[in-house]
Amino acid sequence: MAKRLQGKVAVVTAAGQGIGRAIAEAFVAEGATVYATDLDISKLEGIAKAKKRKLDVLSDRQVANFAEKLGPIDILVNAAGFVHHGTILDCDDKAWEFSFDLNVKSMHRMTKAFLPGMLANGHGTIVNIASGAGSVRGIPNRYVYGATKAAVIGLTKAVAADFIKKGIRANAICPGTVQSPSLDERIKELAKNQGITEQAARQAFIDRQPMGRLGTPEEVAALAVYLASDEASYTTGHIYMVDGGFAL
């Protein structure tokens, strides 16, 4: 490894599995001091050399206390999220509010908590996990999920524009369908709801990817490393697709 993040301190949310975990592991491998956080701290086991912390990103108090105790950081990765299935007719107020709280407001909480320290140091990088669904492309049965991920892109661009002259960079990654425990749960749910086998449900997810395969968390993490590193020092306010041609 080139140790592209040597000497940098990073916080990664939802680091217990999937994309968040792959990013935390990649950051460690690149030399960063990584605070890997998750609501279920047991999921963080096995992330070598990372500092593991339980964190509920839905809690203003917990996020504020965590940021205060930790102090200034160099990199913030907001990876927490939830995929709601259904159209507008399937989205009640509870689903709407929870989806926006976890997918968008958690990023607001974390950014607001850690941005002052970045500003005090004169530098900082924020990487938000958005999606190929949303403002990039509308897909069936992802009504509120797509709305939240479109909001993530708007949030990212706003932070980038507001603090571009103060050493802060903010970018968003938009994955396509990526293999993860979360996807496995969605496949089971789809199979149950449609009365099909899990193999058929998985194939439906694969078939919507023009490359003919699912992405891997490590492929997303590789881009996160670049965006977090000094190699991307002239890059801010943009979205980056890791989607196997999903948005084509």
C-alpha positions in Angstrom: 0.0 0.0 0.0 1.1 3.6 -0.7 -0.1 4.8 2.7 -2.1 7.6 1.1 -3.9 8.4 4.3 -0.8 8.3 6.6 -1.2 10.7 9.5 -4.9 11.4 8.9 -7.7 10.8 11.4 -10.9 9.4 10.0 -14.4 8.7 11.3 -16.6 6.2 9.4 -20.2 5.6 10.3 -22.0 2.3 9.7 -18.7 0.6 9.7 -20.0 -2.8 10.9 -20.7 -4.2 7.5 -20.9 -3.6 3.7 -19.6 -0.4 2.3 -18.9 1.2 5.6 -16.8 -1.7 6.8 -14.8 -1.9 3.5 -14.0 1.8 3.7 -12.9 1.5 7.3 -10.6 -1.4 6.4 -9.2 0.4 3.4 -8.5 3.5 5.4 -6.6 1.5 8.0 -4.6 -0.2 5.2 -3.7 3.2 3.8 -2.3 4.4 7.2 -5.2 6.4 8.7 -6.2 6.3 12.3 -9.7 5.1 11.9 -12.6 5.5 14.3 -15.1 2.8 13.1 -18.5 3.4 14.5 -21.8 1.5 14.4 -25.0 1.2 16.5 -24.1 -2.5 17.0 -20.5 -2.4 18.2 -20.2 -6.2 17.9 -20.3 -5.8 14.1 -17.0 -3.9 14.3 -15.1 -7.0 15.5 -12.3 -8.0 13.1 -11.5 -4.5 11.7 -7.8 -4.7 12.6 -6.2 -1.6 14.2 -9.4 0.5 14.0 -10.7 2.2 17.1 -14.2 0.8 17.6 -17.0 3.0 19.0 -20.7 2.5 19.5 -22.6 5.4 18.0 -26.2 6.1 17.2 -26.2 8.6 14.4 -29.9 9.3 15.1 -29.0 10.8 18.4 -28.0 14.5 18.5 -26.6 14.1 22.0 -24.4 11.0 21.1 -23.0 12.5 18.0 -22.2 15.8 19.7 -20.6 14.1 22.7 -18.6 11.8 20.4 -17.3 14.8 18.3 -16.4 16.7 21.5 -14.4 13.8 23.0 -12.6 13.0 19.8 -11.7 16.5 18.7 -10.7 17.6 15.2 -10.5 15.0 12.5 -9.3 15.0 8.9 -11.8 12.7 7.2 -15.5 12.1 7.7 -17.3 9.3 5.9 -21.1 9.2 6.3 -22.1 5.7 5.3 -25.2 5.0 7.4 -28.4 4.3 5.4 -31.6 2.4 5.0 -33.4 1.1 1.9 -37.2 1.4 2.0 -39.1 -0.6 -0.6 -42.2 0.8 -2.3 -43.9 3.6 -4.1 -45.4 6.8 -2.6 -48.5 4.7 -1.8 -46.4 2.4 0.4 -44.7 5.2 2.3 -46.4 6.3 5.5 -45.2 9.1 7.7 -43.2 6.7 9.9 -41.2 5.3 6.9 -40.7 8.8 5.5 -39.4 10.3 8.8 -37.1 7.3 9.6 -35.7 7.2 6.1 -34.8 10.9 6.1 -33.5 10.8 9.7 -31.1 8.0 9.0 -30.2 8.7 5.4 -30.0 12.5 5.5 -30.2 14.0 8.9 -27.5 11.6 10.3 -25.1 13.2 7.7 -26.3 16.6 8.8 -25.6 15.7 12.5 -22.2 14.3 11.8 -21.1 17.0 9.5 -22.3 19.8 11.8 -20.5 18.2 14.7 -17.1 17.6 13.0 -17.0 20.6 10.6 -15.9 23.2 13.2 -12.8 21.2 14.0 -12.0 20.9 10.3 -12.4 24.6 9.9 -10.2 25.3 12.9 -7.4 23.2 11.3 -8.0 24.7 7.9 -8.6 21.4 6.1 -11.0 18.5 6.0 -12.6 16.0 3.7 -16.2 14.7 3.8 -17.3 11.6 1.8 -21.0 10.9 1.7 -22.5 7.7 0.4 -25.4 8.5 -1.9 -26.8 6.1 -4.5 -27.4 5.5 -8.2 -31.1 5.8 -7.2 -32.3 9.3 -6.6 -31.5 12.4 -8.6 -29.2 10.3 -10.8 -31.9 7.9 -11.8 -35.4 7.0 -10.7 -36.0 3.3 -10.2 -39.2 1.5 -9.3 -40.2 0.9 -5.7 -37.5 3.2 -4.2 -39.7 6.3 -3.7 -38.5 7.6 -0.3 -35.0 6.0 -0.6 -34.5 7.9 -3.9 -35.7 11.1 -2.3 -33.3 10.8 0.6 -30.3 10.0 -1.7 -31.1 13.0 -3.9 -31.1 15.1 -0.7 -27.7 13.6 0.2 -26.3 14.9 -3.1 -27.8 18.4 -2.5 -26.4 18.4 1.1 -23.0 17.4 -0.2 -22.9 20.1 -2.9 -24.1 22.8 -0.5 -21.3 22.0 2.1 -18.8 22.0 -0.7 -19.9 25.4 -2.0 -20.1 27.0 1.4 -16.7 26.0 2.6 -14.6 25.7 -0.6 -12.4 28.6 0.3 -11.8 27.3 3.8 -10.0 24.1 3.0 -13.0 21.8 3.2 -13.9 19.3 0.4 -17.1 17.3 0.2 -18.0 14.7 -2.4 -20.6 11.9 -2.8 -20.2 8.4 -4.0 -23.2 6.8 -5.8 -23.0 3.0 -5.8 -25.1 0.8 -7.9 -26.1 -2.6 -6.6 -23.4 -3.8 -4.2 -23.1 -7.1 -2.5 -23.6 -6.7 1.3 -25.6 -8.1 4.2 -28.1 -5.4 3.6 -28.6 -6.6 0.0 -29.0 -10.2 1.3 -31.8 -9.0 3.5 -33.5 -7.2 0.7 -33.2 -10.2 -1.5 -34.9 -12.3 1.1 -37.7 -9.7 1.4 -38.2 -9.6 -2.3 -38.4 -13.3 -2.6 -40.9 -13.5 0.2 -43.1 -10.7 -1.2 -43.1 -12.0 -4.8 -43.3 -15.7 -4.0 -40.1 -16.5 -5.8 -36.8 -18.2 -4.8 -34.0 -16.2 -3.3 -31.9 -17.3 -6.3 -34.4 -15.7 -8.7 -34.6 -12.6 -6.6 -30.8 -12.2 -6.6 -30.7 -12.7 -10.3 -33.2 -9.8 -10.7 -30.7 -7.5 -8.9 -27.9 -8.8 -11.1 -29.9 -8.4 -14.3 -30.4 -4.7 -13.7 -26.7 -4.1 -13.7 -25.4 -3.7 -17.3 -22.1 -5.3 -16.4 -23.9 -8.4 -15.5 -22.7 -8.6 -11.9 -23.0 -7.0 -8.5 -20.4 -4.6 -7.3 -18.2 -5.2 -4.2 -17.8 -3.0 -1.2 -14.1 -2.9 -1.9 -14.7 -1.3 -5.2 -16.6 1.5 -3.5 -13.9 1.7 -0.8 -11.2 2.2 -3.4 -12.9 5.4 -4.6 -13.4 6.6 -1.0 -9.7 6.3 -0.4 -9.0 8.4 -3.5 -11.5 11.1 -2.5 -10.2 11.2 1.1 -6.6 11.4 0.0 -4.5 14.4 -1.0 -4.6 13.0 -4.6 -8.1 14.5 -4.8 -7.2 17.9 -3.4 -8.6 19.7 -6.4 -11.9 17.8 -6.3 -15.0 18.9 -4.4 -18.8 19.2 -4.8 -19.1 16.2 -7.2 -20.8 12.9 -7.4 -19.0 9.7 -8.4 -20.7 6.6 -9.9 -19.5 3.2 -8.9 -22.4 1.5 -10.5 -21.5 -1.1 -13.2 -23.3 1.1 -15.8 -26.5 1.3 -13.7 -27.1 4.9 -14.6 -26.5 4.5 -18.3 
